[in-house]
Amino acid sequence: MIKALKVHEKFLYEIWKEQNFKKGLTSKNGEQIAIIGVGVENKELGGPDFKNARIKIGNITYLGDVEIDSYYTDWKAHGHHLNKKYNKVILHAVLNDDLNHNYVYTQNGRKVQSISIHAFIKDNLKENIQKAILSERKNRLNKMPCFDLNDIITDQEKLDFLYSLGIVRFKDKCDKMMHRLKEITYLREMNLKEPVIQYDLDEKFYNQNFTQEDFNKKEIWMQLIYESVFESLGYSKNKVIMQNLAKAVDIDLISNFSGAEHFVLIVESILFNVSGIIPDVEKLPDEETSGYTKKLVEYWSNITSSYDGKIFHAAQWHFFRLRPQNFPTIRIAGGARILKRIIKENLITDFISKIERIKDLNQLTRELKTLLIVKGEGFWHDHFVFDQPAKNPINYFVGSSRADEILINIMFPIFFIYFEVFSKRELSEKVIKLFVNYYQKSENNLVKNVSLALHLSDAWKRSVIYQGMIELFRSYCTHEKCLECNIGKKVFN
C-alpha cells in the first residue's frame, strides 16, 4: 500500500523537480493541471516548499507557491492552514490522499487545489523514490565541483587552506561582534530601545571614533553576550526571533530583578510572556493548568505595566520538524539560567579570571565550557511544552554540543575583542590559541558533506578546520569561485 511507505519529503521534492510523470496531471474533478514552472525550492526558514511556480489549472494560469506533503492531512497537522506564509500557495501536492479531499484552505480562507501525485508517477513507485533518494544524495555531495578531482591535492595542503579559512571566519565573527558592540553602545547613548523604535544608524554613528572609555560599561558586554547566546540557542529556525527577544527584554530590564529570591522564575515569566508562547490560562480548564504556568502569569501581571516593549506571537516561533529538546520553550528555559549566570553570578568576570589564571589550555577549555552547560531542572525538566508532561526527562537545557558552539562562535570572538579593546594583547592571542586548539563533538550535515567531498575523515573535529569547511563551502563552493580557491586552482588548472 502507498500509505505503508514512509517517504521523507525532501525525496518527494526531487520527484516534483523532475516532473517525470507518465501522464498529464488532473484534479479529481477532471481539470487538466499543467506545470509550466516547478518553482524554486525554498531553502529558507519555514514557508511553502517551492516558491514562484507557474501552474495552469483548467484555463487559468497561476503564479505562486507549491506545498508538498506526504499526506493530505499534513496540511492541518503541520499548521499550514494557520500560517500566513502559506497564503500564496496555488497547489498542494501529496503522495497519499488519505482523506480523498479536493482542496485545502489557507489562513485567509482561500481554497487551494490538492492533488495526489502517486497515480501519475512513472513506472514503479518504489523505484522512483529510490532514484529520488540517489539524486538528492548526489546533488548534496556534488555541490563541491571538485568532489571527484581533489585527490590530487595532499591532505596537508587541504588542511592548511582550511586552517587559514577557519582563521578568516573567526576574524569575521570578531568584526561582527565589534560592530554590534558599537551599536549597543551608540543606542544606549541615544536612549533608543530595540526593537520598538525603528531606526537607521546615521552618519554620526559611522563617523564616530569609539574609544576604550566608550566600552567601559559592563552592561554593554552583558547585553552582547546575552543576545548572542540567545541567537545561538535558537538554532537555525528560531535564531532571529530569539535574538529579537533578547533585544526587547534587554539586560537593564532583567537586572532590575537581580535581588529577587525567585530570579529565574521571574525571568522565565518575562521571557515566556513577551515571547507569546505562554498559553492563555483564562481559556484553559483550571485542572489542565499547572501551578508553574499560573505563577508565570501572576508574576507577569505585576511586571507588565513597567514593560513598554514588543510582545511577540506564538505563530512566529518554529516547533515543526524540531527535536523536542530543541523546542524554543526548552531553549528559553536554558537561556534564563544563563542570564542568571551573567547577571547574578558574574559570568564575564569568571571567564576573564580563568583566561588570565589557567595556563593549561585543555583545562581552561574544560572549565570555560562548564560555565555554559545547563542541566535540566524544575518544571522544564519533564516538559517540552506547557502543561503536557514529556515522556522522558530533559537532562540538559544546554548540553555539551551546544556549549561547544557557544564557546566557538560567541565567547571566543567576544573575549578576543574584549582583550583587544583593553589592550591586553597577550590574552587576546591566548583566546586565538584556545580557538585553534579546540576540539568539538558537535557536527552538522554541511561539514560532514565537505569532509566526504575532500576525502578527509575526522579533521573536522578540530574547530578551526570545522569553521574552515563552512567558510570554504559558503564563500567558494556555492558561488562557484573554484579558481579563487587554493584547492580549485590546482584541480582545475
N, C-alpha and C positions, 0 to 999 in steps of 0.2 A: 504493500500500500504506500501511496505517496506520503501519507501522514507519518508513516513509520520512519521516514528519512529525516534526520535532523541535519539541516544544512546551514552552515554559518552564512550569514547574509553577504559577507564580502565575496563569497563564491557565486552567489546569485548576481552580484554586480557584474562579474565577468561575463556571465551569460547574457545579461542585459546589454553590455557594451558590444558584444559580438553580434547580437541580433540574429543569431543563426537559427531562425525558426523555419519549420517545414512548410508553413502556410501563413497567409496574412492573418494578423490578429483581428479578432472580432469580439464584441461585447456579448453578453448573454442574450441581449435583445436583438442581436444580429447586425449591429452597426459596425462598419469597417473602421479599423484603427490603423493608421499608417504612421510609423515612426520616422519622421523627417530628420530629426536630430536627437540623439540619445541624451544630450546634455553633458555637462561637465561634472565629474564625480566630486562630491562635496567632502573635502578633507578637513574642513574647519570643525569647530565645536558645535554639535547639535544641528538640527535642521534636516531637511529632506536629503535623500542620498544623491540625487542628481539635480543640478541647477541649470536653468535656461535651456530646457529641452523644447523641441518643436514637434507637436503631435497633432495629427488630423483625426478627429473623431467625427464620423459621418461627413458632413460638408463643411465643418468648421475647423480651422487650424488654430491651435492654442500654443501660446508661448508661456512656459512656466516650469515648475519643478515636478520631479517624479520621486515617489517614495516606494521602496521595495521592501517587502516583508516576507517572512516565511509563511505566515498565516494571516488570513483576513482579520482575525480577532486581535492581531498585534497592533492594529491601528489604535484601538482604545486601550489595550493593555500597556502600550508604550506612552500613552498620554498625548498622542498627536492631535486628538480632537480638542484638546485644551490649550494647545501651544500655538501662538500667533505665527511662529516661524513656518508653520505648515499651511498658512493661508493662501500661498501661491501654488500649491500642488495641483496639477492638472490630470495626473494619472496615478492610481495606486495599483502596483503590480505585485502579485503574490504567487508563491509556489503552490500553496494549499488553500483552497477556498473552503474553509471549514464551516462556514455558515450559509454558503450559496447566496450571498447578497450581491447586488449590482453596484452599490455605491457606499462611500464613506462620507462623513461630513466634517468640514473644517471648523475651527474655533469661531469663525464669523458666520457659520451656518451655511456655507456654500456646499452644494452637492458635487462630489467628485467621482468619476468613473473608476470602478475597481474591477480588475480582470485577473484571472488565474492564467499563468503562462505555461503550466506544465503540459497541457494538451498540445501546445504549439512547438514544444522543443523537439528538434530533430533527433532521430534515432533513439537510442536507449537513454533514459533519464540519468541513470547512474553513470554511464559513460560520459555524458555531457558535464555532469557535476565534477567527475574526476578530471576532465580536461580543464574545467574552470579552476580547480584547485592547483593544477600544474601551471596554468597560465598566470595565476596570481602569484605563485611562488617564484616563477621565473622573472616576472616583472619586478618583484620586490628585490630579488638578488641582483638583477641586471640593471638596476638604476645606476650602478657604477659601470661606466662603459669599458673599463679595463679589467672587468671581472675575470676573463679567460686569458689575459695577456700579462698581468703584472707579476707573474712568477719569474720574469727575467730580472726583477729588482730583488736585491737581497733583503732579508728580513730586517737587518740592521739599518739599511737605507730607509726602509719604510718607517721603522720606529723613530729614527732621527727626525724625519719630517713630521710625524705625528706629535713628537715631543715639542717641536717648535710651534706647531699649530695649537697644542694644548696651552702653551705659554701665551700665545696671541689671544686665545679665548679667555684666559684668566685676566689678562690686562683689559680686555673689553668689558668684562664684568666689573672690574675695578672702576673703569671710566663711567660705566652706567651708575654704579653706586655713588660715585663722587658727584655726578650730575644731580642725582636725586637728593643727596645731602644738601647741595646748594639750594635746590628748590624748596626743601623743607625749611631751611634757614630763612630764605627770602620770604616765603609765605607767612612765617611767624612774624617777621619784621613788618610785613604789610597788614598783618592781622586778618588774613584770608583763611577761611575754613574750607576744607575739601570734604566731599565733592559737591557741597551745596552751592557754592559760588562758582560759576563757570568763569574761567579766566584764560587768557593767553599771556604767557610770560613776555613782558615788554622788552624794549631795547635796553632799558636800565639794568635788567637782570643780566642780559648777555654781555653788557659792558662793565658790570660790577667786578671790581678786583677784590675777591674774598681774601681775607687774611686769617691767620691762625686764630686770632681772637674771635672771629665770627663762629668758630666751631667749638668754642669752649663749653657751651651748654650741653649737659649730659642728656637732656630731653631729646635733642635732635638725633643723637646716636640711638637712643632707645626707640624712637619712632621709626628710624630707618631699619633697625633690626626687626622690630615688631611687624611692619608691613611686608618686609621681605620674607620673613618666616611664614607669615600667613599666605603669601602668594605661593610659596613652596608647598605648603600643606594642602593647597587647592589642587595640586597636580595639574594636568593639562586642562581638564574640563571645568574646574571651578577656580582657577588661579586668579583670574581677573576680578571676579566678584569677591573673593577672599581678600585680595589686596585693597579693593574699594571699601570693604567692611572695616579694615584696619585704618583706612584714611578717615572714614566717617566717625568711627568710635576711636578717637585718637588717644595718644598716651596721656595727654593732660586730663581728659575726662576720667580715664581709668585710674589715674594716680590720685584722684580725689577720694578714692575708697581704700587707699593703701593701708589705713589703720583699722579697717573693719575686720571684725572677727571672722566672718564668713566671706572672705575676699573672693575666692574662686567662684562661689555660688553667685555672688553679686555680678562678677564679670560675665559668667555664663548667662545670667539674666539679661544683661545689657546686649551681649552679642547675639543671643538667640532671638530676642525681641526685635532688635534692629534688623537682623537678617531676614525676618519674616518667616522663618522656618517653624517657629513655635506654633502649636495648634491653638485655635480659639477655644478656650476652656468653657466659655458660655454655651458653645454648641455641642459640647461633649457630655454624655451622661456622667454624673459625678463618680459612679463606680468605675468608669473607664479612665479617669484622670488621676494620675499619681500625685502623691504629696509633693514630689520633686517639681512637677510641672506647675502645680498651684503655687509653690514657693517662688518660682521664677516670675510668675505673673504678679505675685504680691510685691516682690522687690521692685519690679519694673513700674508698678503703679506709683511708687514713691520717688522714682528717678525720672520718669518720662517728662515731667514738667521742666527739668533742667537740661533736657536734650533737645537741641534745635536742628539736628542733622537729618539726613535722609533715612527713610525706612525702606528696606528692600522688600521684594515679594518672593514667596516660596517658589513660584514658577521660574524665577531667574536662576535657580540652583539646579545642578545636574545630579541626579541619583542614578539614572538609567545607564546600564552597562558598566556600573562600578561595582567592584567588590565591596561588600558591606563595611569592611574595615576602612575603606576609603570614602565612605559617606561623609558629606560635609558636617553632619552632626558630630561624628567622632573627631574630625579634624578641628572643629571649633572647640570641642572639649579639650583636646590636646593643646590647642593654641592658648586657651585660658590659663592653663597651668604653666606654659612657657612665659606668659605675661606675668604670672606671679614671680617667676624667677628673675625676670627683667626688672620689675618694679620693687619687689619686697626682698629679694634675695641677692641683689647686686650681681646679676649675670655678667654684665660688662666688666666690672671690677675683677670678678673671678677669672674671666678669660685673660685679661691683661696680666694679672698676677701669675697665672700659670705659664703664660708665654714667656714672661720675664724670668721666672724662677726655675722651671723644669728644663734641664739640658737634654735629657734623653728624648729624642723625637717620638719614638714609639710610645713611651709612657705618656708624653704630652698629648698625642693624638687620642689615646685611650681616655684620658681624663677630660679632654675637651668634649669628646663625643658623649661621655656620660652626662654632661650638663644638658644635653639636648634630648636624651631618651626620656620618654614619659610613660610610665606604667599605667595600665588601666585601673580605675578606682571609681568608687561612688556609683551613681545612677548609670553612667555610661559604661561601666564595667560589664553590664549584662543587657544593654540595649543598643540597637543600631539606629532606631528611630524613636520618637516619643511614644511612650505608653504601649509599646509592643515588645515584650521581652525577647531577647535573642536566644537562639538555640544553644549557642556556645558563648562562653565569656570572651571579652576583648581583653587580651593580656597587655597590649601596648597601644596607647593612643599615638605615640610617635616611636616607632621601632628602630632597629639598628640601621636598616637600609635608608629610611627617610632621614635619620640623623646624619648618615654619610652625605646625602645630597645637600642637606642644610649647611654642613661644615664646608663642603667643597664650593658650593655655588653662592653661599651667602656670608658665612662667618669669616672664612679666609680672605675674600676680597674686601670685606668691611674693615677687618682689623689691619689688613695691609695698608689701606688708605688712612686709617686712624694713625698708625705709626708714621706714615709719610707726612701727614698734616702736622704732627707734633715733633717732626724732625728726629725720630728715633729710627734711623736707617738700619741699624743693626737688627732691630726687632722686625722691621718690615721684610728684611731679607730672610729672617728666620721663618716668617709666615710663608714665603715663597718655597723654602725648603720643606716645610710641612706639606704644602700642596704637591710638590713634585715627588715626594717620597710616600704619599698616602696611597694605601690600597683599600679598595672598597668592595663590598659584597653585592651592591645593587647593580642591575644591568637593565637595558631596555632593548627593544627589537631593532632599533636603528643601529646601535653599537654592535649587536650580535650579527646583523647582516653585513656591516662594514668589516668585521673580523673575518667572516666567512669569505667575503669578496677579496680581501687582502691576504687570505690564507695564513692569518695569524691566530693562534689559539687563545691563550689566556693573557695576552698582553694588555687587554682592555682593563684588567683588574687594577692596574696602576692608574690612578685618577688622571694624571697628566696625559696619558695615552688615550684614556676614555674620552676626555674632553677634546683631544686632538681628532679623534674619529668623528665626533659630532661636527667639529669645525670643518673637517675635510668634506664631509657629505653635504653640509648646508652651504658652504661657501664656494665649493668647486663642483662636486658631482651633480647637484641638482641644477646648476647653472651651465653645465657642460663646459666648464673652464679647464678642460683637460690640458691644454698647452700652457696654462699658467700654474699647473700643479707639478711639483717636483717628481711625482710618480708618473703622471701623464706625459710629461716632456720626454722621459726616457722610453716609455712604452710606445708612444705614437710617432716618435721621430726615428 
